[in-house]
């Protein structure tokens, strides 16, 4: 499908991602982006729009010579939407591309607009509050920030200051004032939290573990 008009095409691993400026901020045109990954675009858009943390808009886009209203999302919302797609529940041929998108796409788009492709850019990460929301949405695990950070301290991921230990430093990013989390480590981090709480005798952790295992082994939703 031909997307043109005022859109900015951004090349990413052989795909073209179309971005529009909404209130002077880059917004991803969601349908072609999800289609490029190989997941159900309409389903993912509905899921994203239902989230209280999402920032989406309906933007007029020229498609094949006609103006159509397309759903867009800012980079943070797009990144968090990608983080909620379980890699284990997509087709084998989709997994490598989904992982690439989860790890890199928001930074590539941001670099395109800031003209900083050849120097270090600040990655798009999530706060502890956003991480808690992602755990609740993806796994049904309802833990507050104190519960999460306590489990990560007990599990050897965080120091007593809540700074990451060296072994787990690549899970996090320091903004200069606080540590934030790379969204693509959500499964590993959640598993660490659940396993630590289970070892410490938290009965609820068994249900959390079952919820994670159910998510892993469940088939792709239609």
C-alpha positions in Angstrom: 0.0 0.0 0.0 1.3 3.4 -0.9 1.6 5.8 2.1 2.7 9.3 1.2 1.7 12.9 1.9 3.3 14.5 4.9 4.7 11.3 6.3 8.3 10.7 7.1 9.6 7.3 6.0 12.2 5.8 8.4 14.1 2.7 7.2 14.5 -0.1 9.8 15.9 -3.6 9.0 14.5 -3.6 5.5 11.1 -2.2 6.5 9.8 1.3 6.0 8.1 2.8 9.1 5.9 5.8 8.4 6.0 8.6 11.0 3.8 11.7 11.2 4.2 14.8 13.4 1.3 15.1 15.9 1.6 18.2 18.1 5.2 18.5 16.9 6.0 15.0 18.2 6.8 11.9 16.0 3.9 9.5 16.0 4.1 6.0 14.3 1.4 5.1 11.8 0.4 1.9 13.6 -1.2 -0.3 11.0 1.7 -0.6 8.5 4.2 -0.9 11.4 2.4 -3.8 13.0 1.9 -5.4 9.5 5.6 -5.1 8.8 6.4 -7.0 12.0 3.9 -9.7 11.0 1.3 -9.5 13.8 -2.4 -8.8 13.7 -2.4 -5.0 13.3 -6.1 -4.4 14.1 -5.9 -6.5 17.3 -2.7 -4.7 18.5 -4.2 -1.3 17.8 -7.4 -2.1 19.8 -5.3 -3.4 22.7 -3.1 -0.3 22.7 -6.1 2.1 22.5 -7.6 0.4 25.5 -4.6 1.1 27.8 -4.8 4.1 30.1 -1.1 4.9 29.5 -1.3 5.0 25.7 -1.0 8.2 23.8 -2.8 7.7 20.4 -4.4 9.9 17.8 -6.4 9.6 14.6 -4.4 11.4 11.9 -5.4 12.1 8.3 -2.9 10.2 6.1 -2.7 10.1 2.3 -2.9 6.4 1.2 -3.0 5.6 -2.5 -4.1 9.1 -3.5 -6.9 9.2 -0.9 -6.9 10.8 2.5 -7.7 8.2 5.2 -7.8 8.5 9.0 -5.1 6.3 10.5 -4.4 5.5 14.2 -1.0 6.8 15.3 0.9 6.5 18.6 3.8 8.4 20.1 7.1 6.5 20.4 6.7 5.6 24.1 3.3 4.1 23.6 4.5 2.2 20.5 7.4 0.9 22.5 5.3 -0.2 25.4 2.8 -1.9 23.0 5.7 -3.9 21.5 6.8 -4.9 25.0 3.4 -6.4 25.7 3.6 -8.8 22.6 4.9 -12.1 23.9 7.7 -13.3 21.7 6.8 -16.9 22.6 3.3 -16.5 21.1 4.2 -15.3 17.6 5.1 -17.5 14.6 8.8 -18.6 14.4 9.5 -16.4 11.4 8.1 -13.3 13.2 10.2 -13.6 16.4 13.5 -12.2 15.1 11.8 -9.2 13.7 9.7 -8.6 16.7 12.8 -8.7 18.9 14.6 -6.2 16.7 11.6 -3.9 17.0 11.3 -4.3 20.7 15.0 -3.5 21.2 15.8 -0.8 18.7 13.0 0.7 16.7 12.0 3.7 19.0 15.7 4.7 19.2 16.1 4.6 15.4 13.0 6.7 14.8 14.1 9.2 17.5 17.6 9.4 16.0 16.1 10.1 12.6 14.3 13.1 13.9 17.2 14.4 16.1 19.8 13.9 13.3 21.9 11.9 15.8 22.3 8.6 14.1 26.1 8.7 14.4 26.3 9.5 18.1 24.9 7.9 21.3 21.2 8.6 21.7 19.2 8.3 24.9 17.2 5.0 24.6 13.5 4.8 25.1 13.0 3.1 28.4 10.1 2.8 30.9 9.8 4.0 34.5 9.1 1.7 37.4 5.4 2.8 37.3 5.2 1.9 33.7 6.9 -1.4 34.3 4.4 -2.3 37.0 1.6 -1.5 34.5 3.2 -3.7 31.8 3.5 -6.6 34.3 -0.2 -6.2 35.2 -1.3 -6.0 31.5 0.8 -8.8 30.1 0.8 -11.4 33.0 -2.0 -10.2 35.3 0.7 -9.8 38.0 -0.3 -6.9 40.3 2.7 -5.7 42.2 3.5 -2.1 43.2 7.0 -0.5 42.8 8.1 -1.4 46.3 7.2 -5.1 45.8 9.1 -5.2 42.5 12.2 -3.4 43.7 12.3 -5.4 47.0 12.2 -8.7 45.1 14.9 -7.5 42.8 17.1 -6.5 45.7 16.5 -9.9 47.4 17.2 -11.6 44.1 20.5 -9.9 43.6 19.5 -7.7 40.7 19.5 -4.4 42.5 21.8 -3.1 45.3 20.2 -1.7 48.5 20.3 1.7 46.8 18.1 0.3 44.0 20.9 0.8 41.5 21.5 -2.4 39.4 24.3 -4.7 40.1 27.0 -5.0 37.4 25.7 -8.4 36.0 22.2 -6.8 35.3 23.3 -3.4 34.3 22.3 -4.0 30.7 18.6 -4.3 31.8 18.6 -0.6 32.9 19.5 2.9 31.8 20.6 5.7 34.0 19.0 9.0 33.0 21.3 11.1 35.2 18.8 11.2 38.1 17.1 7.8 38.1 17.4 4.2 36.7 14.8 3.2 34.1 14.2 -0.1 32.5 14.6 -1.4 28.9 11.1 -2.8 28.0 12.4 -5.8 26.1 13.7 -7.3 29.4 10.1 -7.5 30.8 9.9 -11.3 30.6 13.3 -11.9 32.2 12.8 -9.3 34.9 9.3 -10.5 35.8 10.5 -14.1 36.0 13.3 -13.0 38.4 10.7 -11.2 40.6 8.4 -14.2 40.7 11.1 -16.7 41.3 12.6 -14.7 44.2 9.2 -14.2 45.8 8.6 -18.0 45.5 11.9 -18.8 47.2 11.1 -16.4 50.0 7.9 -18.3 50.7 5.3 -16.0 49.1 2.3 -18.3 48.4 1.0 -15.8 45.8 4.2 -16.3 43.8 3.0 -19.8 42.7 0.0 -18.2 41.0 2.2 -15.6 39.4 4.4 -18.3 38.1 1.4 -20.2 36.7 0.3 -17.0 35.0 3.6 -16.5 33.4 3.8 -20.2 32.3 0.3 -20.0 30.9 1.2 -16.9 28.9 4.3 -18.7 27.5 2.6 -21.9 26.4 -0.7 -20.4 25.3 -1.1 -20.3 21.5 -1.3 -17.1 19.4 -4.6 -15.3 19.9 -6.7 -15.2 16.8 
